[in-house]
Amino acid sequence: MFSELISLESYNLFLIGMAVVALFVFIALFFVEAGYGYLFNPKFGFPVPNKVGWVLMECPVFFAMAALWYASDYGMETAPLLLFLIFEMHYFQRSFIFPALMRGNSKMPIGIVLMGAIFNTLNAIMQGGWIFYYAPQMGYYDGWMSKPYIYIGIAVFLFGFITNLHSDYIIRNLRKPGDTKHYIPKGGMFRYVSSANYFGEFMEWVGFAIASWSWAGVVFAWWTFANLAPRSASLYKRYEREFGEEFTSLGRKRIIPFIY
């Protein structure tokens, strides 16, 4: 079993290590832009089609989490099963539906794909290890459905999930077929932040951390912020340079409405 291969003490050290690495990533990304999407940079490796890159980057966590769930003796208990389903709902959409809906012929550097795939695999170990092995063995989720965490967390997760989907829809439909111009996204949570899709994803994992009420969930939410907050700042600067007062007059924040 997973918990026989990795002791709880080793697992906790792993969480601490992941949180520390996220801090370095957070700082580094304010100086080095993650070069994909609007910020594409070939120095991160040879380009692959965006659709292929997203599938290769996101699907490892979908399958690894499914394997950990299947191998667990507690996978069909209510709380672990619910947490598993909402986690996999996000990653099924992100791994298979989101790439299929992409338009155009954009590229993604292979280095970004590999780094994303490595983190996602490690994240499956973080979340799946706690939810399906350590927590159930300690009785942590006994009576979980009578506690507020799961309901508040799932509500926050669903808000973030819907926000993320709607924001992606707005971005995807900014251009008509054949158009290569850049446009300022408008509507939805873009009224408040320039990176509404990132805000939605961050809220998903804040909700997941609340629903699981675990340090593993907190570390993942922190990783999400550490990755997306600097990127939202880079995008904000890019919008400022490209659109000037047309963009700055909107008074948007970067990723957290009214705050940052």
DODOMAR-985055 format. One record per residue: residue number from 1; residue in three letters; x, y, z of N, C-alpha, C in turn. Coordinates in Angstrom, 3 decimals. Example, Ala and Ser with C-alpha at 12.3 -4.5 7.8 and 13.67 -1.06 7.14 Angstrom:
<recs>
[1,"ALA",[13.190,-5.690,7.800],[12.300,-4.500,7.800],[13.200,-3.300,7.800]],
[2,"SER",[12.850,-2.250,7.080],[13.670,-1.060,7.140],[12.900,0.030,7.870]],
</recs>
This chain:
<recs>
[1,"MET",[0.836,-1.203,0.000],[0.000,0.000,0.000],[0.873,1.256,0.000]],
[2,"PHE",[0.296,2.360,-0.439],[1.004,3.630,-0.550],[1.647,4.011,0.780]],
[3,"SER",[0.877,3.933,1.877],[1.367,4.367,3.186],[2.418,3.426,3.754]],
[4,"GLU",[2.534,2.205,3.199],[3.594,1.289,3.613],[4.895,1.602,2.893]],
[5,"LEU",[4.780,2.169,1.703],[5.964,2.558,0.939],[6.532,3.888,1.406]],
[6,"ILE",[5.643,4.811,1.766],[6.051,6.149,2.214],[5.435,6.406,3.580]],
[7,"SER",[6.267,6.564,4.595],[5.751,6.809,5.949],[5.101,8.176,6.029]],
[8,"LEU",[4.250,8.363,7.029],[3.597,9.659,7.224],[4.627,10.756,7.461]],
[9,"GLU",[5.694,10.420,8.168],[6.742,11.409,8.434],[7.411,11.852,7.122]],
[10,"SER",[7.697,10.873,6.255],[8.304,11.206,4.961],[7.337,12.015,4.101]],
[11,"TYR",[6.072,11.658,4.174],[5.056,12.377,3.407],[4.970,13.830,3.872]],
[12,"ASN",[5.000,14.053,5.175],[4.934,15.426,5.699],[6.159,16.232,5.278]],
[13,"LEU",[7.330,15.588,5.258],[8.525,16.271,4.770],[8.392,16.610,3.286]],
[14,"PHE",[7.772,15.708,2.552],[7.505,15.951,1.129],[6.620,17.185,0.947]],
[15,"LEU",[5.577,17.318,1.761],[4.701,18.493,1.687],[5.478,19.773,1.985]],
[16,"ILE",[6.319,19.728,3.013],[7.115,20.905,3.366],[8.041,21.270,2.207]],
[17,"GLY",[8.685,20.247,1.628],[9.570,20.491,0.496],[8.843,21.109,-0.680]],
[18,"MET",[7.641,20.610,-0.978],[6.858,21.156,-2.087],[6.466,22.602,-1.816]],
[19,"ALA",[6.133,22.919,-0.565],[5.757,24.295,-0.224],[6.945,25.235,-0.381]],
[20,"VAL",[8.137,24.771,0.012],[9.347,25.592,-0.110],[9.698,25.820,-1.577]],
[21,"VAL",[9.605,24.757,-2.388],[9.884,24.894,-3.824],[8.925,25.897,-4.458]],
[22,"ALA",[7.655,25.855,-4.024],[6.665,26.797,-4.557],[7.061,28.242,-4.265]],
[23,"LEU",[7.664,28.474,-3.100],[8.113,29.821,-2.764],[9.191,30.288,-3.747]],
[24,"PHE",[10.140,29.406,-4.061],[11.187,29.764,-5.017],[10.595,29.990,-6.411]],
[25,"VAL",[9.617,29.159,-6.781],[8.951,29.337,-8.077],[8.241,30.682,-8.129]],
[26,"PHE",[7.556,31.018,-7.044],[6.828,32.283,-6.943],[7.768,33.468,-7.177]],
[27,"ILE",[8.923,33.447,-6.521],[9.885,34.547,-6.662],[10.482,34.557,-8.066]],
[28,"ALA",[10.871,33.373,-8.551],[11.545,33.289,-9.848],[10.652,33.772,-10.989]],
[29,"LEU",[9.355,33.472,-10.910],[8.466,33.817,-12.018],[8.195,35.315,-12.134]],
[30,"PHE",[8.606,36.099,-11.139],[8.521,37.548,-11.281],[9.692,38.084,-12.113]],
[31,"PHE",[10.693,37.227,-12.318],[11.862,37.636,-13.095],[11.966,36.894,-14.426]],
[32,"VAL",[11.405,35.695,-14.472],[11.433,34.885,-15.695],[10.007,34.487,-16.037]],
[33,"GLU",[9.485,35.012,-17.142],[8.112,34.692,-17.526],[8.003,33.252,-17.996]],
[34,"ALA",[6.968,32.554,-17.526],[6.682,31.203,-18.021],[6.194,31.328,-19.460]],
[35,"GLY",[7.013,30.875,-20.390],[6.805,31.240,-21.803],[5.843,30.379,-22.575]],
[36,"TYR",[4.572,30.448,-22.235],[3.560,29.766,-23.048],[2.360,30.691,-23.208]],
[37,"GLY",[1.470,30.326,-24.151],[0.298,31.158,-24.405],[0.695,32.523,-24.940]],
[38,"TYR",[0.058,33.562,-24.415],[0.323,34.939,-24.829],[1.785,35.320,-24.585]],
[39,"LEU",[2.434,34.616,-23.633],[3.816,34.922,-23.267],[4.796,33.898,-23.845]],
[40,"PHE",[4.447,33.281,-24.951],[5.277,32.219,-25.540],[6.727,32.671,-25.696]],
[41,"ASN",[7.642,31.757,-25.295],[9.074,32.044,-25.422],[9.784,30.747,-25.809]],
[42,"PRO",[10.470,30.708,-26.963],[11.100,29.477,-27.435],[12.290,29.021,-26.601]],
[43,"LYS",[12.779,29.852,-25.676],[13.936,29.442,-24.867],[13.596,28.286,-23.927]],
[44,"PHE",[12.293,27.999,-23.756],[11.889,26.877,-22.911],[11.827,25.557,-23.683]],
[45,"GLY",[12.336,25.537,-24.895],[12.396,24.295,-25.649],[11.660,24.382,-26.966]],
[46,"PHE",[11.844,23.351,-27.775],[11.211,23.359,-29.091],[9.694,23.331,-28.941]],
[47,"PRO",[8.974,23.959,-29.873],[7.523,24.079,-29.722],[6.781,22.815,-30.152]],
[48,"VAL",[5.703,22.530,-29.426],[4.769,21.471,-29.820],[3.383,22.118,-29.920]],
[49,"PRO",[2.473,21.549,-30.705],[1.128,22.125,-30.792],[0.473,22.247,-29.410]],
[50,"ASN",[-0.204,23.354,-29.188],[-0.827,23.607,-27.899],[-1.725,22.449,-27.444]],
[51,"LYS",[-2.510,21.919,-28.371],[-3.434,20.848,-27.995],[-2.681,19.631,-27.470]],
[52,"VAL",[-1.602,19.281,-28.154],[-0.793,18.140,-27.721],[-0.125,18.442,-26.383]],
[53,"GLY",[0.421,19.646,-26.272],[1.101,20.035,-25.043],[0.201,19.982,-23.819]],
[54,"TRP",[-1.020,20.501,-23.954],[-1.925,20.511,-22.814],[-2.311,19.100,-22.388]],
[55,"VAL",[-2.568,18.219,-23.357],[-2.910,16.834,-23.008],[-1.750,16.169,-22.276]],
[56,"LEU",[-0.542,16.294,-22.820],[0.622,15.654,-22.210],[0.942,16.234,-20.840]],
[57,"MET",[0.681,17.503,-20.656],[0.998,18.167,-19.393],[-0.016,17.845,-18.297]],
[58,"GLU",[-1.299,17.759,-18.650],[-2.344,17.638,-17.644],[-2.805,16.202,-17.375]],
[59,"CYS",[-2.725,15.329,-18.374],[-3.304,13.996,-18.170],[-2.574,13.127,-17.147]],
[60,"PRO",[-1.248,13.316,-16.877],[-0.619,12.455,-15.870],[-1.304,12.493,-14.512]],
[61,"VAL",[-1.735,13.673,-14.072],[-2.386,13.749,-12.761],[-3.761,13.090,-12.792]],
[62,"PHE",[-4.446,13.160,-13.917],[-5.755,12.508,-14.025],[-5.608,10.997,-13.851]],
[63,"PHE",[-4.665,10.410,-14.547],[-4.488,8.956,-14.485],[-3.820,8.514,-13.182]],
[64,"ALA",[-2.858,9.298,-12.682],[-2.194,8.924,-11.433],[-3.174,8.974,-10.255]],
[65,"MET",[-4.014,10.003,-10.224],[-5.008,10.108,-9.157],[-6.004,8.945,-9.238]],
[66,"ALA",[-6.410,8.581,-10.453],[-7.333,7.461,-10.638],[-6.707,6.157,-10.159]],
[67,"ALA",[-5.412,5.976,-10.425],[-4.727,4.761,-9.988],[-4.634,4.693,-8.466]],
[68,"LEU",[-4.323,5.810,-7.827],[-4.246,5.841,-6.362],[-5.614,5.570,-5.739]],
[69,"TRP",[-6.645,6.133,-6.331],[-8.008,5.886,-5.849],[-8.377,4.409,-6.000]],
[70,"TYR",[-8.088,3.835,-7.150],[-8.456,2.444,-7.427],[-7.737,1.479,-6.486]],
[71,"ALA",[-6.487,1.780,-6.154],[-5.694,0.893,-5.307],[-6.015,1.032,-3.825]],
[72,"SER",[-6.754,2.053,-3.453],[-7.058,2.306,-2.046],[-8.223,1.434,-1.558]],
[73,"ASP",[-8.182,1.093,-0.271],[-9.293,0.372,0.354],[-10.414,1.311,0.771]],
[74,"TYR",[-10.180,2.608,0.639],[-11.141,3.598,1.145],[-11.751,4.443,0.034]],
[75,"GLY",[-11.501,4.078,-1.221],[-11.920,4.909,-2.335],[-13.414,5.101,-2.474]],
[76,"MET",[-14.206,4.172,-1.956],[-15.655,4.284,-2.090],[-16.318,4.911,-0.872]],
[77,"GLU",[-15.531,5.313,0.118],[-16.103,6.040,1.257],[-16.501,7.439,0.788]],
[78,"THR",[-17.527,7.993,1.390],[-18.177,9.192,0.845],[-17.231,10.369,0.660]],
[79,"ALA",[-16.513,10.764,1.718],[-15.669,11.957,1.618],[-14.526,11.768,0.613]],
[80,"PRO",[-13.737,10.675,0.708],[-12.696,10.494,-0.314],[-13.250,10.424,-1.730]],
[81,"LEU",[-14.405,9.779,-1.899],[-14.988,9.661,-3.234],[-15.406,11.022,-3.778]],
[82,"LEU",[-16.027,11.852,-2.952],[-16.439,13.188,-3.391],[-15.223,14.037,-3.777]],
[83,"LEU",[-14.198,13.994,-2.938],[-12.990,14.762,-3.236],[-12.344,14.271,-4.523]],
[84,"PHE",[-12.329,12.969,-4.709],[-11.794,12.385,-5.937],[-12.582,12.857,-7.154]],
[85,"LEU",[-13.896,12.871,-7.065],[-14.731,13.213,-8.217],[-14.559,14.668,-8.631]],
[86,"ILE",[-14.496,15.593,-7.659],[-14.348,16.994,-8.060],[-12.944,17.256,-8.601]],
[87,"PHE",[-11.953,16.572,-8.032],[-10.584,16.703,-8.529],[-10.508,16.216,-9.976]],
[88,"GLU",[-11.059,15.038,-10.222],[-11.002,14.461,-11.561],[-11.881,15.215,-12.550]],
[89,"MET",[-12.953,15.842,-12.078],[-13.784,16.653,-12.957],[-12.956,17.788,-13.557]],
[90,"HIS",[-12.166,18.445,-12.722],[-11.312,19.520,-13.226],[-10.324,18.983,-14.242]],
[91,"TYR",[-9.645,17.895,-13.888],[-8.558,17.436,-14.737],[-9.030,16.701,-15.988]],
[92,"PHE",[-10.232,16.157,-15.970],[-10.787,15.626,-17.207],[-11.052,16.771,-18.182]],
[93,"GLN",[-11.645,17.843,-17.655],[-11.902,19.010,-18.496],[-10.594,19.613,-19.003]],
[94,"ARG",[-9.606,19.741,-18.114],[-8.363,20.399,-18.476],[-7.501,19.533,-19.400]],
[95,"SER",[-7.571,18.217,-19.236],[-6.721,17.316,-20.013],[-7.276,17.021,-21.396]],
[96,"PHE",[-8.600,16.949,-21.521],[-9.187,16.443,-22.759],[-10.170,17.408,-23.431]],
[97,"ILE",[-11.027,18.060,-22.651],[-12.022,18.950,-23.247],[-11.400,20.294,-23.625]],
[98,"PHE",[-10.664,20.905,-22.694],[-10.038,22.203,-22.944],[-9.145,22.182,-24.191]],
[99,"PRO",[-8.250,21.202,-24.344],[-7.428,21.184,-25.572],[-8.254,20.996,-26.842]],
[100,"ALA",[-9.315,20.182,-26.753],[-10.140,19.933,-27.939],[-10.850,21.195,-28.411]],
[101,"LEU",[-11.114,22.112,-27.484],[-11.828,23.344,-27.826],[-10.906,24.453,-28.314]],
[102,"MET",[-9.603,24.248,-28.200],[-8.655,25.298,-28.592],[-8.775,25.619,-30.073]],
[103,"ARG",[-8.584,26.897,-30.377],[-8.595,27.352,-31.759],[-7.204,27.834,-32.152]],
[104,"GLY",[-6.982,27.904,-33.451],[-5.708,28.414,-33.926],[-4.618,27.357,-33.904]],
[105,"ASN",[-3.397,27.809,-34.176],[-2.253,26.901,-34.297],[-1.119,27.316,-33.364]],
[106,"SER",[-1.478,27.749,-32.160],[-0.462,28.184,-31.202],[0.410,27.010,-30.774]],
[107,"LYS",[1.607,27.360,-30.286],[2.572,26.359,-29.846],[2.886,26.541,-28.359]],
[108,"MET",[3.424,25.476,-27.761],[3.856,25.495,-26.373],[5.254,24.874,-26.308]],
[109,"PRO",[6.198,25.491,-25.593],[7.540,24.908,-25.491],[7.505,23.566,-24.758]],
[110,"ILE",[8.299,22.613,-25.217],[8.307,21.281,-24.613],[8.773,21.330,-23.159]],
[111,"GLY",[9.632,22.299,-22.824],[10.088,22.434,-21.444],[8.944,22.717,-20.490]],
[112,"ILE",[8.012,23.566,-20.902],[6.835,23.865,-20.086],[5.977,22.612,-19.914]],
[113,"VAL",[5.835,21.848,-20.990],[5.054,20.603,-20.934],[5.649,19.647,-19.908]],
[114,"LEU",[6.984,19.466,-19.961],[7.648,18.520,-19.064],[7.571,18.982,-17.610]],
[115,"MET",[7.790,20.262,-17.372],[7.712,20.768,-15.999],[6.300,20.624,-15.442]],
[116,"GLY",[5.295,20.915,-16.275],[3.915,20.766,-15.845],[3.566,19.321,-15.537]],
[117,"ALA",[4.037,18.398,-16.389],[3.738,16.978,-16.185],[4.384,16.461,-14.900]],
[118,"ILE",[5.605,16.900,-14.622],[6.290,16.472,-13.391],[5.547,16.978,-12.169]],
[119,"PHE",[5.210,18.282,-12.175],[4.475,18.804,-11.016],[3.147,18.090,-10.844]],
[120,"ASN",[2.420,17.887,-11.927],[1.104,17.259,-11.815],[1.191,15.847,-11.242]],
[121,"THR",[2.238,15.108,-11.613],[2.420,13.772,-11.057],[2.711,13.839,-9.560]],
[122,"LEU",[3.579,14.759,-9.166],[3.862,14.941,-7.748],[2.614,15.379,-6.982]],
[123,"ASN",[1.794,16.197,-7.630],[0.580,16.654,-6.976],[-0.407,15.510,-6.752]],
[124,"ALA",[-0.463,14.563,-7.678],[-1.315,13.389,-7.476],[-0.868,12.630,-6.236]],
[125,"ILE",[0.444,12.533,-6.023],[0.963,11.871,-4.824],[0.569,12.655,-3.580]],
[126,"MET",[0.672,13.986,-3.652],[0.281,14.827,-2.509],[-1.175,14.627,-2.143]],
[127,"GLN",[-2.061,14.819,-3.111],[-3.496,14.788,-2.822],[-3.988,13.356,-2.592]],
[128,"GLY",[-3.617,12.452,-3.494],[-4.085,11.078,-3.371],[-3.544,10.380,-2.151]],
[129,"GLY",[-2.281,10.650,-1.807],[-1.704,10.032,-0.618],[-2.485,10.375,0.634]],
[130,"TRP",[-2.836,11.650,0.776],[-3.593,12.059,1.950],[-5.031,11.554,1.910]],
[131,"ILE",[-5.724,11.799,0.821],[-7.168,11.532,0.754],[-7.488,10.040,0.813]],
[132,"PHE",[-6.685,9.208,0.141],[-7.023,7.790,0.015],[-6.263,6.876,0.967]],
[133,"TYR",[-5.220,7.392,1.655],[-4.398,6.509,2.469],[-4.236,7.018,3.904]],
[134,"TYR",[-3.479,8.107,4.087],[-3.190,8.535,5.450],[-4.445,8.954,6.209]],
[135,"ALA",[-5.251,9.842,5.610],[-6.431,10.366,6.320],[-7.431,9.262,6.690]],
[136,"PRO",[-7.817,8.378,5.771],[-8.782,7.330,6.146],[-8.252,6.373,7.215]],
[137,"GLN",[-6.969,6.059,7.160],[-6.403,5.146,8.149],[-6.450,5.730,9.551]],
[138,"MET",[-6.424,7.070,9.620],[-6.501,7.744,10.919],[-7.939,8.080,11.301]],
[139,"GLY",[-8.897,7.736,10.436],[-10.293,8.082,10.707],[-10.590,9.554,10.547]],
[140,"TYR",[-9.721,10.257,9.790],[-9.842,11.715,9.676],[-11.162,12.130,9.046]],
[141,"TYR",[-11.647,11.355,8.079],[-12.859,11.744,7.364],[-14.122,11.072,7.908]],
[142,"ASP",[-14.018,10.426,9.050],[-15.214,9.843,9.668],[-16.202,10.964,10.031]],
[143,"GLY",[-17.448,10.828,9.630],[-18.450,11.841,9.926],[-18.260,13.146,9.187]],
[144,"TRP",[-17.471,13.112,8.098],[-17.133,14.341,7.373],[-18.351,15.039,6.795]],
[145,"MET",[-19.379,14.266,6.450],[-20.556,14.864,5.818],[-21.410,15.651,6.813]],
[146,"SER",[-21.105,15.538,8.087],[-21.825,16.335,9.096],[-21.060,17.600,9.462]],
[147,"LYS",[-19.922,17.828,8.789],[-19.100,19.002,9.068],[-19.231,20.008,7.920]],
[148,"PRO",[-18.946,21.273,8.187],[-19.180,22.300,7.157],[-18.134,22.331,6.061]],
[149,"TYR",[-16.942,21.755,6.312],[-15.834,21.933,5.376],[-16.173,21.472,3.966]],
[150,"ILE",[-16.742,20.281,3.867],[-16.977,19.697,2.555],[-17.950,20.538,1.737]],
[151,"TYR",[-18.977,21.086,2.391],[-20.012,21.852,1.683],[-19.493,23.227,1.271]],
[152,"ILE",[-18.808,23.900,2.198],[-18.232,25.209,1.864],[-17.178,25.047,0.779]],
[153,"GLY",[-16.327,24.041,0.942],[-15.254,23.834,-0.009],[-15.749,23.505,-1.405]],
[154,"ILE",[-16.737,22.630,-1.502],[-17.267,22.279,-2.819],[-17.948,23.477,-3.461]],
[155,"ALA",[-18.643,24.300,-2.651],[-19.280,25.508,-3.196],[-18.234,26.460,-3.772]],
[156,"VAL",[-17.133,26.667,-3.034],[-16.059,27.537,-3.525],[-15.414,26.924,-4.769]],
[157,"PHE",[-15.197,25.612,-4.740],[-14.620,24.923,-5.897],[-15.496,25.107,-7.134]],
[158,"LEU",[-16.788,24.903,-6.995],[-17.686,25.019,-8.147],[-17.749,26.446,-8.674]],
[159,"PHE",[-17.708,27.425,-7.762],[-17.642,28.822,-8.197],[-16.399,29.043,-9.049]],
[160,"GLY",[-15.255,28.538,-8.575],[-14.021,28.687,-9.333],[-14.054,27.931,-10.648]],
[161,"PHE",[-14.629,26.739,-10.637],[-14.709,25.915,-11.840],[-15.545,26.610,-12.916]],
[162,"ILE",[-16.702,27.137,-12.529],[-17.583,27.837,-13.477],[-16.913,29.115,-13.981]],
[163,"THR",[-16.264,29.849,-13.059],[-15.545,31.063,-13.452],[-14.450,30.743,-14.461]],
[164,"ASN",[-13.716,29.669,-14.214],[-12.646,29.264,-15.108],[-13.181,28.898,-16.489]],
[165,"LEU",[-14.260,28.118,-16.522],[-14.847,27.723,-17.809],[-15.360,28.936,-18.582]],
[166,"HIS",[-16.061,29.832,-17.880],[-16.625,31.011,-18.547],[-15.517,31.926,-19.064]],
[167,"SER",[-14.462,32.083,-18.275],[-13.344,32.941,-18.690],[-12.629,32.352,-19.892]],
[168,"ASP",[-12.433,31.024,-19.887],[-11.835,30.373,-21.051],[-12.701,30.566,-22.298]],
[169,"TYR",[-14.012,30.512,-22.112],[-14.939,30.714,-23.239],[-14.778,32.118,-23.823]],
[170,"ILE",[-14.668,33.113,-22.943],[-14.495,34.492,-23.404],[-13.194,34.632,-24.187]],
[171,"ILE",[-12.113,34.090,-23.647],[-10.813,34.179,-24.317],[-10.843,33.459,-25.666]],
[172,"ARG",[-11.467,32.294,-25.675],[-11.504,31.474,-26.897],[-12.263,32.157,-28.019]],
[173,"ASN",[-13.197,33.023,-27.662],[-14.046,33.659,-28.668],[-13.696,35.122,-28.920]],
[174,"LEU",[-12.500,35.535,-28.504],[-12.070,36.905,-28.767],[-11.838,37.145,-30.252]],
[175,"ARG",[-11.400,36.115,-30.954],[-11.062,36.258,-32.368],[-12.041,35.499,-33.243]],
[176,"LYS",[-12.253,36.050,-34.416],[-12.984,35.329,-35.448],[-11.990,34.461,-36.226]],
[177,"PRO",[-12.456,33.449,-36.928],[-11.551,32.587,-37.689],[-10.652,33.394,-38.627]],
[178,"GLY",[-9.352,33.116,-38.576],[-8.392,33.805,-39.428],[-7.816,35.069,-38.822]],
[179,"ASP",[-8.407,35.567,-37.754],[-7.939,36.792,-37.104],[-6.748,36.457,-36.212]],
[180,"THR",[-5.713,37.284,-36.238],[-4.526,37.057,-35.408],[-4.259,38.218,-34.451]],
[181,"LYS",[-5.153,39.191,-34.407],[-4.977,40.342,-33.523],[-5.196,39.940,-32.071]],
[182,"HIS",[-4.682,40.749,-31.147],[-4.918,40.556,-29.726],[-6.031,41.483,-29.267]],
[183,"TYR",[-6.831,41.031,-28.313],[-7.944,41.823,-27.796],[-7.964,41.744,-26.268]],
[184,"ILE",[-8.585,42.728,-25.659],[-8.743,42.730,-24.202],[-9.983,41.909,-23.862]],
[185,"PRO",[-9.860,40.866,-23.051],[-11.048,40.097,-22.662],[-11.995,40.957,-21.828]],
[186,"LYS",[-13.287,40.802,-22.055],[-14.282,41.579,-21.322],[-15.447,40.681,-20.923]],
[187,"GLY",[-16.113,41.072,-19.827],[-17.261,40.321,-19.350],[-16.896,39.349,-18.242]],
[188,"GLY",[-17.890,38.858,-17.527],[-17.645,37.919,-16.445],[-16.730,38.514,-15.387]],
[189,"MET",[-15.837,37.702,-14.853],[-14.896,38.186,-13.838],[-13.795,39.042,-14.441]],
[190,"PHE",[-13.741,39.138,-15.766],[-12.793,40.065,-16.389],[-13.152,41.523,-16.079]],
[191,"ARG",[-14.325,41.748,-15.556],[-14.657,43.107,-15.110],[-13.761,43.543,-13.961]],
[192,"TYR",[-13.230,42.575,-13.237],[-12.499,42.878,-12.003],[-11.013,42.544,-12.082]],
[193,"VAL",[-10.649,41.545,-12.871],[-9.238,41.147,-12.966],[-8.884,40.877,-14.425]],
[194,"SER",[-7.617,41.064,-14.743],[-7.178,40.845,-16.119],[-6.956,39.365,-16.415]],
[195,"SER",[-6.823,38.544,-15.365],[-6.626,37.103,-15.540],[-7.735,36.344,-14.811]],
[196,"ALA",[-8.952,36.502,-15.305],[-10.108,35.894,-14.643],[-10.047,34.367,-14.673]],
[197,"ASN",[-9.479,33.813,-15.734],[-9.343,32.354,-15.797],[-8.426,31.848,-14.685]],
[198,"TYR",[-7.355,32.585,-14.386],[-6.455,32.187,-13.301],[-7.134,32.359,-11.941]],
[199,"PHE",[-7.898,33.430,-11.801],[-8.649,33.614,-10.551],[-9.573,32.423,-10.315]],
[200,"GLY",[-10.277,31.994,-11.374],[-11.176,30.860,-11.240],[-10.439,29.603,-10.825]],
[201,"GLU",[-9.285,29.346,-11.443],[-8.528,28.136,-11.091],[-8.005,28.211,-9.664]],
[202,"PHE",[-7.540,29.370,-9.254],[-7.087,29.532,-7.870],[-8.223,29.262,-6.893]],
[203,"MET",[-9.412,29.765,-7.178],[-10.544,29.538,-6.292],[-10.941,28.058,-6.252]],
[204,"GLU",[-10.775,27.352,-7.359],[-11.040,25.912,-7.348],[-10.215,25.216,-6.271]],
[205,"TRP",[-8.922,25.527,-6.237],[-8.045,24.781,-5.330],[-8.080,25.321,-3.916]],
[206,"VAL",[-8.495,26.578,-3.740],[-8.817,27.054,-2.389],[-10.022,26.266,-1.864]],
[207,"GLY",[-11.026,26.104,-2.719],[-12.194,25.324,-2.337],[-11.845,23.885,-2.029]],
[208,"PHE",[-10.960,23.294,-2.834],[-10.548,21.911,-2.608],[-9.801,21.790,-1.281]],
[209,"ALA",[-8.962,22.771,-0.967],[-8.233,22.754,0.305],[-9.204,22.817,1.479]],
[210,"ILE",[-10.250,23.630,1.343],[-11.261,23.715,2.406],[-12.024,22.396,2.516]],
[211,"ALA",[-12.436,21.837,1.383],[-13.221,20.601,1.385],[-12.435,19.441,1.983]],
[212,"SER",[-11.145,19.364,1.674],[-10.321,18.281,2.219],[-9.772,18.629,3.599]],
[213,"TRP",[-9.765,19.915,3.926],[-9.248,20.439,5.198],[-7.897,19.798,5.517]],
[214,"SER",[-6.993,19.933,4.556],[-5.715,19.242,4.668],[-4.573,20.151,4.275]],
[215,"TRP",[-3.364,19.845,4.819],[-2.181,20.577,4.417],[-1.833,20.297,2.966]],
[216,"ALA",[-2.161,19.098,2.487],[-1.922,18.779,1.076],[-2.703,19.728,0.177]],
[217,"GLY",[-3.965,19.969,0.528],[-4.787,20.898,-0.237],[-4.258,22.318,-0.170]],
[218,"VAL",[-3.775,22.711,1.019],[-3.220,24.057,1.182],[-1.972,24.235,0.329]],
[219,"VAL",[-1.105,23.214,0.311],[0.117,23.307,-0.494],[-0.231,23.427,-1.973]],
[220,"PHE",[-1.256,22.691,-2.421],[-1.658,22.795,-3.820],[-2.216,24.184,-4.124]],
[221,"ALA",[-3.041,24.726,-3.236],[-3.566,26.076,-3.452],[-2.415,27.092,-3.494]],
[222,"TRP",[-1.428,26.899,-2.623],[-0.264,27.784,-2.602],[0.532,27.651,-3.902]],
[223,"TRP",[0.720,26.420,-4.391],[1.402,26.214,-5.664],[0.654,26.912,-6.806]],
[224,"THR",[-0.667,26.814,-6.781],[-1.467,27.442,-7.831],[-1.251,28.952,-7.833]],
[225,"PHE",[-1.284,29.545,-6.653],[-1.061,30.991,-6.556],[0.373,31.337,-6.954]],
[226,"ALA",[1.335,30.532,-6.480],[2.744,30.805,-6.775],[3.018,30.765,-8.265]],
[227,"ASN",[2.304,29.943,-8.983],[2.478,29.827,-10.429],[1.707,30.903,-11.186]],
[228,"LEU",[0.465,31.146,-10.776],[-0.419,32.003,-11.564],[-0.337,33.488,-11.215]],
[229,"ALA",[-0.030,33.838,-9.972],[0.043,35.254,-9.609],[1.148,35.983,-10.377]],
[230,"PRO",[2.383,35.452,-10.428],[3.403,36.135,-11.235],[3.040,36.168,-12.717]],
[231,"ARG",[2.433,35.086,-13.204],[2.033,35.080,-14.615],[0.965,36.137,-14.876]],
[232,"SER",[0.022,36.295,-13.942],[-0.996,37.330,-14.121],[-0.364,38.723,-14.130]],
[233,"ALA",[0.696,38.906,-13.330],[1.402,40.192,-13.319],[2.094,40.430,-14.660]],
[234,"SER",[2.688,39.384,-15.234],[3.332,39.510,-16.547],[2.315,39.837,-17.627]],
[235,"LEU",[1.171,39.164,-17.575],[0.116,39.443,-18.552],[-0.396,40.867,-18.413]],
[236,"TYR",[-0.526,41.327,-17.175],[-0.989,42.685,-16.923],[-0.044,43.706,-17.583]],
[237,"LYS",[1.271,43.473,-17.403],[2.254,44.373,-18.013],[2.178,44.317,-19.536]],
[238,"ARG",[1.963,43.115,-20.062],[1.866,42.967,-21.515],[0.642,43.719,-22.053]],
[239,"TYR",[-0.468,43.619,-21.341],[-1.667,44.365,-21.741],[-1.411,45.872,-21.675]],
[240,"GLU",[-0.722,46.318,-20.626],[-0.406,47.747,-20.496],[0.421,48.231,-21.686]],
[241,"ARG",[1.439,47.453,-22.042],[2.300,47.860,-23.155],[1.540,47.853,-24.477]],
[242,"GLU",[0.695,46.868,-24.676],[0.043,46.713,-25.975],[-1.164,47.632,-26.139]],
[243,"PHE",[-1.922,47.859,-25.062],[-3.187,48.600,-25.199],[-3.187,49.946,-24.485]],
[244,"GLY",[-2.194,50.198,-23.628],[-2.082,51.495,-22.976],[-3.317,51.875,-22.161]],
[245,"GLU",[-3.768,53.128,-22.361],[-4.876,53.652,-21.562],[-6.172,52.893,-21.800]],
[246,"GLU",[-6.340,52.313,-22.958],[-7.544,51.519,-23.217],[-7.680,50.407,-22.185]],
[247,"PHE",[-6.544,49.867,-21.753],[-6.557,48.803,-20.747],[-6.516,49.368,-19.332]],
[248,"THR",[-5.599,50.282,-19.062],[-5.437,50.778,-17.690],[-6.680,51.503,-17.193]],
[249,"SER",[-7.450,52.129,-18.089],[-8.656,52.846,-17.679],[-9.742,51.910,-17.144]],
[250,"LEU",[-9.604,50.614,-17.396],[-10.590,49.653,-16.902],[-10.473,49.430,-15.400]],
[251,"GLY",[-9.326,49.782,-14.822],[-9.142,49.701,-13.375],[-9.160,48.294,-12.809]],
[252,"ARG",[-8.716,47.338,-13.577],[-8.731,45.949,-13.121],[-7.530,45.633,-12.233]],
[253,"LYS",[-7.700,44.654,-11.369],[-6.569,44.061,-10.666],[-6.017,42.932,-11.520]],
[254,"ARG",[-5.026,42.220,-11.004],[-4.368,41.179,-11.786],[-5.064,39.824,-11.663]],
[255,"ILE",[-5.188,39.345,-10.431],[-5.763,38.013,-10.256],[-6.772,37.918,-9.107]],
[256,"ILE",[-6.641,38.782,-8.092],[-7.570,38.763,-6.960],[-8.392,40.044,-6.990]],
[257,"PRO",[-9.721,39.965,-7.212],[-10.535,41.181,-7.313],[-10.354,42.120,-6.118]],
[258,"PHE",[-10.160,43.400,-6.429],[-10.065,44.486,-5.446],[-8.794,44.433,-4.586]],
[259,"ILE",[-7.965,43.414,-4.747],[-6.793,43.239,-3.871],[-5.487,43.287,-4.663]],
[260,"TYR",[-5.318,42.373,-5.618],[-4.053,42.292,-6.352],[-4.332,42.019,-7.830]],
</recs>
